[in-house]
Amino acid sequence: MSNILKISTPISGYENNVSKQDPQMKNDVGIKNPVNPDKVVRADSRAEYGNERGVQQGLSYESNFGNFVRTLANIPRASEIMSKMLFSGMRNVIEAGIGTGMAEEIHMLLGMLEMNPQKLKEFLKSQMNGSNKMKGSLFELLRGVMKEAGSVELKAGILDFLKKYNDMSSGKHIMTNIKGELKEIESYMFRNERAGLQRLTQQLLPHSQENMEKNIKLLKSDIIPFLGNYISETRNLGKIRDLINLLTFNTSRYENGNLDGVVDAFKRLSDFPAFRRHFASMDRAEIRELFQNIDFDRAAGKEEWSEQFLSLLRMGAEGKAGIENKEDFMTLLHGMLINESVYMPVLHVTLPFILDGTPVFSEIWLDPDDSSGGGETPGESGVKLLLKFDMKEVGFFDIFCYYEEGKMDLLLHYPENLLPKEKEIREGIADILKKNGMEIRYLAVEQGKESIPVSAAFPQIYERRNMVNVTI
């Protein structure tokens, strides 16, 4: 069967990310700098960084992107761990001799994941909305302007606005981080200075647009200078200095999210004709009111179960679920953090739920503006989606699809035990698509020997493999 989606075969060299060893080094018996006539070496006879380690066109493990790829490679294991925990009702963790507090947390979380089809639909919408804060008609129009913009200045202006908007929408979270960093800094200080920092920290107000100016002034005029003087007097250049650097970075982000700065950045865009074609003329007061009335907590789609799940992960990573389970919880945390990476060009959502008594663990990878050429119209973009889900006592499924202008290409991999029902599955999928007004351009239903690699479905994730090492 033809495979027009071209995702059955993984891209060579990306899944294992193993750099090939230099043939000249295979017989190295301990010589640190063997002579290689094919290479130009430095004056001190040492090879350049990277080539000395055999890294040529592959990924550099020392780079930030290399670290991202290694974390990405652990996602299948994180999915496996989560599936086992969900399918067993986390019984294996509960039986590890943990306290009643941890057991109650697990029991409460599993209760929140109990759903019927209607509740699952609402749950899915909420989680997808919460995964992308830059949604709605405003940002759809901005995306349209970015596509049409021929001016570098306009694109830079839009990106500057988005950066300020992102910092404004994260203001509450940033202030929580600042307070946490100040608390950690206190643990590295002498008693008298610690008391002085505590007095200053207590003056920080809860985050709001009204309190932001006072908080910024306190941080820049009092708290950061106080810490600078402490470093100068004690010559403490250890962990506390790193924390202070992080504090100043978050203070800068907090200030960058000031409402007036966001309004000014948006107002400057109206100087460009390409922007005015999409946006009606608004004065500064109207723009300010637009952004002032946004409820960012509500827009983020916060759910009680998300807070419960994160609390459970934190307790497990601290060893409260048993030392033998600590590594599994750390793997899950790393898998969750990859969603926030600047290298992640697609939306990744994790969805555990119990549907009418059947535990299911699923993951969604989504590119809502894919232009890789999967559709019939050259240059047009569509929606590319990879859905993976594992059902207890049923098996593992992969669904990969491309949707463009009412037309759908879809490939489904089903578990081996459902082979006798392939025709029924095919007809059911086709019926679902037709009921939702989609024209079936390509439909393949096959037994899945292996899981579809994320790198094959979304090769743009690895586009930066040969970029400059920017590790700090």
N, C-alpha and C positions, 0 to 999 in steps of 0.2 A: 504493500500500500504506500502510495506516495505520501510524503510528510512535508507539506508546504510550510509548516511552522518551523521546521528545521531546529528542533530542540531535543531530539533524542540522543544526539552525540555531544558530549561535553567538549568545551574548548580545550584543546590540549595545552598542558602546562599551567592551567589556572587553578585546578582543583587541589592539587597537592602542594603547589607553590614551592617546589624543590628546585633550587638553583643547581644547574649542572656544574660538575667539578671540572676545573681546567685539566685537560689531558696531561699537561706538563707536570701537574702536581700529584698524579696518581702514585708515582713511585717515590714520593717524598719520604725520606727516612729520618726526618728531624731537622733538615736544613731549613733555616728560617727564610732565607732569601735565595732560592735557587735561580740560576741564570736561565733566562728565557730569551733567546735571540729574536723571537717574534714580537716582543714587547719593548716599548720605550720606557725605561725606568728613570727614576729621579736621580739626582746627583749623589744621594746617600745610598743608592742601590736598592731602595725600597720601592715596591710597586705602589701605584696610586690606590687610594681607599676604594674598596669595592672590587676592583680587579684582583687584588691580593686575596680576596675571599671567594674568588671564582664567580662573582656576579657579573654577568655580561648584559644580556637583554632581559633577564628575568627580574623578579621583584627583589628589592633590597629589604632584607629583614630589619635593617636598622632605621628604616624610614617610618614616618607616621602612617603612610598608606600601607606599608608592610604589616604594621601592627593591626591595622583595620582588617586586612585580609585574613590574618591569623584568627582574629576574633570571629570573623564571618565564617571561617572554616569550622568553628565550634558550634555553630547554630544547629546542625543535625543532631549533635549529641544533646544539646539543650532541649530540643524537641522530643528526643527519646526519653530523657529524664522526666519531662513534664507529662508525657503520655503515661509513663509507668505510674507516676504519682497519682494522676487523675483516675486511671483505670482501677487501681487498687484502693481507691478512696484514701490514699496516703496511709494505708494501714501499716505498710512497712516502716513508715516514719513514726507513727503513733506507738508501735510496738517496740520502739528503740529505748524505752524507759524514760521518755521525756516527762516534763511536769504537766500538770493539768492545764496551765495557762496556754501552752503551745497546742495541746490537744483541742482546746476550746476554739482557738484561732482557726485551726484546720477545719473543724466541724462547721464553724460559722461560714468560712469561705465556700465549702462545698455546698452549703445550703443556698448561698447566693447564686451559684452556678446552675441550679435547677431551673429549667425553662421548658416552655411549650413553644410551638412554632411562631405564634404571634409575639411572644416576649423575646424570642431569639431575633426576630426581625428588628425590633426596637433596639435590642442590645447591639446588633451589628451596626446599625446606623449611628448609634451613639459613639461606638468605638472608632468608627471611620472618621466621624466628625472631629473627635478629640485628637486624632492623629495628625491633623493638619489645621493649624490655627489660621493660616492664610487662605481662607475659603470664602465663598460668597461672590456676589456680583461685582463688588469693588475689585477684588483680585483677579477675577476673570477678565475684566476690562484691562487691568494692568498687564496681564499676560498677553492680551491682544496688542497693546501698545508696544510691548517689548519685541514682539514678532515683526511688527511693521517698522519699528524705529530704525532709521538709517543714521541717526546721530549718536555718536559715542557719548556726548554730553547728556542726552536724554536717558540713555540706558544707565549711565552712572548715577543720574539723579534718582531714577526709580529704585536702583539698588540701595542708595543711601536712605531713601524713605523706608524701604523694607527693613533695613537694619535697625533704624530707629523704632519702627513699629514693633519689631520683634522684641527689642529691649523693653519697650513700654508694656507690652503684653506679658512680659516675664518679670515685671517689677516686683511682684509679691514673692516670687521664687528667688529672685536675686537678693532681696532683703533678708530672706530666711538664710541663704548661704552666707551673707555678710555676718549675721549674728552668730552663725555656727563657727565661722572662721575666727571671730573675736573670742568666742568661748574657748576654742582650741589654743589660741595664742596665749590666753591667760595661764594655761597649764605649763607654759615654758618660761614664765616670768617669776621674778622674786616677789615676795609677799607684798611689800609696800607698793611697788609699781602695779602689781596685779589688782590691788584695791583701787588704785587710781583709774585703771582701765575699766574696771567694773562700774565705777561711778559715771564715767562717760558713756559706756554702753547702755546703761539704764535710761539714758536720755533719748535714745532712739525711739521714734514713734512707730506704731503699726503702719504698714505701707498703705498709702492712698495718694492720689494726685495732689491733694491739699497738703499732706505731710511730707511729700517728696523733697521740696525745697529745703525744709528745716533739716531733714535727715542728711541731705547732701552737704549742707553747710557744716553740720556737726562733724561729719566724716572728714571733710577736706580741711577744715580749720582747726579741729581739736584732736580727733582720734588718730588720724594718720601722722600729723606732726608729733604727737605724744609718743607713738611707736617709733618714729624716726629718731627722736632724742634717746629713747631707750637703747636702740641698736648702737647709736653713736657712743653712749656712755659705757655700755657693757661689752662692746665689741663682739656681740653674739651674732655669728654668721652662719648658724646652723639652721635647723628646721624652721625656727621662728621667722627667719628672713624670707623663706619660701612662702610661708603663710601670709606675710605682710604683702608680698608681691601679688599673691592671689587676691588679697583684700583690695588692693588698689585697682586691680583689673576689674573686679566686680563693682567697685565704686564708679569706675569710668562707665561701665555698662549701665549702671543704675541712672547716672546722670544723662547718658545718651538717650534714655527712654523718657525724658521729660516731655510732657504733652505739648508745650510750646515749640519744642524742637521738631516734633513730629508734624505739627501743623505747618511750620515754616517750610519743611522739606516737601510736603505735599503741595503747598501753595506755589513753590518755585517751579513745579512741573507744569503749571498752567502757562508758563512763558513759551512753551513749545507748541506749535500748531498741531503736530501729530497727537499730542496729549489732548488738546482741546476738541479734536474730532470725536473723541470717545466720552469725554466728561463735560457735563454742563458747567457753566461758570458759577463758582461759589465764592463768596467773600470769606475772609478769615474767621469771622464769628461762626458762620455755618459749618466750616471745616472743623473748627474746635468742638462744636456741639456734636458733630458726627462721631468723632473719636472719643469724646468724653463720656458718651452714653453707652459705650460697649461694656458689657459684663464679661470680662475675660474668663472668669471661672466657669460661667455657664457656656461660653463659646468653646471652651476646652473639652466639654462633654465629660466632666468629672463624674465618676461613678463610685459608689461606696465600695463595690467589690474590688476596684483598682487599688484603693487605699488599703484594703484588707490584704490583698495579694502582696503588695509591696511591704507591708508590715510583716507578713509571714516570711518573705524572702530575707528581710533584714534579720529576723530572729534566727532563721536557719543558718545564715552566713556567720552569725555570732556563735554558732555551735549549740544553740538551745534545742535543736532537734536531734542532738547526738553528734559527737565528733565525726562518726563514720559517714554522716550525711552532709557535713559542712561543704565538702568540695562540690557536691551536686548543686547546692544552693548558690555557691559562688558562680558556677557555670551558668545557671539560670540568670543571675544578675548581669553577667557579662553579655549574655544574649539579649537582655532587655536594653542595655545601654547602647548596643550597636545601632538602635533606631535613631539615636541622637547624633550619630557621626556625621561630620560635614562631608564625608566621602559617599554617603548613601544617597544615590540619585533617584531611588524609587521609594514608595511608601510601603512600610512593612508593619503588619498588624498581627498580633498573636491573640487567638480567641479560644480559650478553654470553656467548655460548657457541658451540661448534662441535659440532653434533649429527651424528654419523656422517659427518663431512667437510663438512657444510654450515654455513657461518657464519650465525649468527642474532643480531640485536641486538633486545632486547625491553625494554619498560618496563611496570610494573604500578602502577596507581593504585587504592587500595582504601580503602573506608570500611566497616568491619565492623559499624557500628551506624548505618546510614543510616535516617532517619525522614522523608524528604522526600515520602512518600506514593506511592512507586512500587508498593507492594503493594495487595492487595485489602482487607486489614483496616486500618481507620483507626486511627492511633496506634501501630501495630506497626512495629518496625524490622526491617530486613533487611540483607543484604550487597550493596553496590554495587561493581562492579569494572570498570575500563577497562584492557584489555590491548592494547598496541601491539607488533607485532613485524615486523621486516624481514628477509626471507630472501634470501640471495644467489641471483640468477638466477631467483627466483620472484616477489618483490615485497613490498609493504607491506600488512599486515592490521590491522584494528581489530576488537576484540571488546568490546562493552559489554553488561553483564548485571546483573540484579537478582535475588537469591535470597532467598526467604522461606518458611520452614516447608515445605521440600521442593518448592517450586514455583519455576520459572525463567522469566524473561523474558530473551531474548537477541537481540542484533543483531550480525551479522557483516558487515564490509565486506571484500571480497577485491579483489586487483588485476585490472586490465582483461584481462590475458592468460588469466585463468582463467574467463572468461565461459562457454565451452562446458561447463565442469564444475560449473556452479552447482547443478544437481540433485543431483549426486554429493556435493557439499560439504554441501548441506542435509540429505540423508539420513544422511551420516556424523556430523554434529553431533547430529542427533536420536537416533541410535543410541548415541552416547557418553553423552548425558544420561540416556537410559532405563537403560543399563547401570549407571549410578551412582545409580539410584533417584530420579531427579528427574522431576517432572511438568512437561511443557512447557506453559506458559501462553501464551507468545508467542515465535515464532521467525521472524526475518527474516534472509535471506541475500541481500545486494545487492552490486553492483559499487560500490566506493568511489571516488567522484569526488574527494573531499577527505578529509583526516584528521579524525577527530572531535576538536573542540577540548576540551581539559581543562576549560575554563571552562564549557562547556555540560554536560559530564557531572557536574561538581562545582561548581555555582554558589556554594556556601558559601565557597569559597576567597576570593571577592571581597566577602563580606558586610561587611568593615570599610572599604569604599572611602570612606565619608563620615565616618569617625571622626576624633577630634581628632588633630592633628599632634603626635607625641610625640618628634620628633627631638631628640637631645641634642647 
